[in-house]
């Protein structure tokens, strides 16, 4: 392999690495916001929000049980008639948002439910509204339960974006196939892909471990 070809292949892999990271960050960030709304709807006791809460429950149960590859094709065939110019990257990102919202909803709901009932009763006795109770009482205590598994989900999904290669999205796994087609050894081609996945996953894993240690320390200090 010439030096010029090696440089071109390295740039090609780094661009795919950035695309993989962008799909994960964009999809999981929007999915987190969607999951937060779904969790609030499922926990709401307001009568006129009950139908929306039921729809949210159906959505979560449905999308948590559909394989990601199937969601990719559903979004592909659903978006194409409405937006023929939509890129494969957009289709993959929308698919990640749909799946991430369902899984993160359950993580967020578990965090919100972890706040003791006595805390909610105390907020009610102080005449705090629903919004103030949520942002001043519930969320500050629930983050320690939400953040570690949410970060773990993001790390997991970095690897699951490999399924987007089935649509033709030029992400890391797709680049491994392209490198082999260019005559590079499968060991070197997919070895480079492996190292890129490791480089993307390690910082997030370390971040999750750091946040978990910090929150555990905060709990100990609060208890003492």
N, C-alpha and C positions, 0 to 999 in steps of 0.2 A: 504494500500500500504506500503510495507516495505521500509526502508531507502535506501537499495541498488537499488530497482526498481525505487524509486523516483529520485535518482541520475542519473541512466541510462536514464530515460525519460527526465530529464533536459538537459543532454548532447545531447540527440537526437534532442531536440527542438532547442538548441543553434547551432548545426551543420546545421540544416535546415535554421535557421535564417541567418547564414553566407552564405549559398548557395543562398538564396534569394537576399541578398545584393550583392553577387558576380555577379549574373546574371544581376542585375539592373545596377551596376557600369560598368561592362564589355560591356553590350549591349548598354547602353546609351553613353558611352565614344566613342566606335567605331561608333555608330550611329551619334554622334555629328560631328566626322570627316567626315563621309560620307555625312551628311546633309550640311556641309560647302562646300564640293566639288560640290554637287548638286546645291546649291544656287549660287555659282560662275558660273556654267555652264548655269543656267537659266537667269542670268543677263548679260552674255557675249554678246558683240556686234561683236565679231570676226567672220567673215563669215564662216571659216572652222569649227568653234565650234557650229554653228547653229544646225546641226543634233544632236549633243550630248545634246545641250540645250533642243531640242524637246523631246528626249528620257528621259531626266531628268524630264521634266514636266509630261510626261505620267506616269513615275514611281511614282512620288509624288502623282498625282491625283489618281492613282490606289491603292497604298498601304495605303493611308489615308482613303480609303473607304472600305477596307477589314477588317472584324473583326479579332482581334488578334488570336482567337482560330482557325480560318480558316488558317491563316498564319502558325501557328504551325503545322498543319497537312500537308500543302503544303510542308513545309521544311522537315518534317519527311519523306514523300513519295518521295521527290526529292533527299534528301541526302542519304537515305538508300541504293539505288542501287549503288551509287558512292562510298560510304564509309560505308560499313556494320558495321564496328566497332565503328562508331561515337556514343558517349554517348548521353543520353537524355538531359543532361546538355548542351552539345554542340549544340544540335538541338534547344533547347529553347533559348540559347544565340544568335544564328544566327537569329532566328525569331525576337528577340528583336531588333537586329541591323537593320534588314530590316525595321521594323515599325518605330523605333526611327529616322532613317535617313530621312524618309518621313516627319514626323511631325517637327523634328528639322530644316529641310531645310526651311520650311515656317517661323519658328521663326527667323532663321538667315537671311533669305532674307528680312524680315520686318525690322530687325535691320540695315542691309546694306542700305536699301532704305530710312531709316530715316535720313541719312546724307544729309544736304542741297546740292542742285545742285551747289550752289555758291562755296562750298568747293572743289568740283571736278573741277570746272572751274579754281579755283585758283591754284590747283595742276597742271593742264594742262598748265597754263601760266608759271609755274616754271619749265616746261619740266620734271616733275616727270613721271617715267614709271608706267605701270599698277601695278606692284608688290609694288613699293614704295608708290604709292597712296593708295593701299589697306592697307598696314601694318602701314603706318605713318599718314594717314589722315582718312580713313574710319573706320577701326577697333577700334582705340581708342575712337571714338565718338559713335560707334554702340554697344559697350559692354553693356552700360547702358540699352539698349532696349532688348538685347539678353539674358542677364544672368537671370533676374528674371523669365521670363516664361520658360526658359530652366530648371532651378532648379525645378519649379513647375511641369514640365513634368516628371522629375525624381522621384519626390515624388509620383505622380500619378501612375507611372509605377511600383513602389514597390508593390502597391496593385494589379495591373494587372498581375503580375507574378503568381498570384494564379491560373490563367488559365493553367499554365504549369503543374499543378497537373493532368490535363486530359491526359497528355502523360505518367504520372508515375514519373515525376520529384519529388524527395523528398524535396519539399520546405515547407514553413510554413503551408499552407492550407492542404497539403498532410499529414503532421505530426498530424494535428488535427484529421483526420480520423483514423490514425494509433493509436493514444492515445485512442480514443473511442473503437476501436477494442480490445484494451488491457484491457478494463473494466473500464476505467476512465470515469467519468461523462462528458457528452457533455458540460455542463456549465464550468467545470474546463478545459477540453481539449481545446475547442475553446476560452475560456477566456484567456488561456495562449497564444494562437495564436494571439488574439486581442492585448494583451499587447506587444507582439514582433513586430507586425506591427506598433504599436504606437511608440515603442522605436526606430524603424528604421526611421520612417517618421518625428518625431519631430525635430531631429538635422538638417535635410535637410530643413525643413520648417523655422526653426530659421535662418539658413544660408541664405536662400533666402530673408527673411525679413531684415537681417542685410545688405546684399549687396544692396538691394533696398534703404534702408535708407542712406547708404554711398554714393551711386550714386546720390541720390536726393540732398544730402548735397553738393557734388561736383558740381552739376549743379547750385545750388544757389550761391556757391562761384565764379564759372566762370561767372555767370551773373552779380554779383556785382563787 
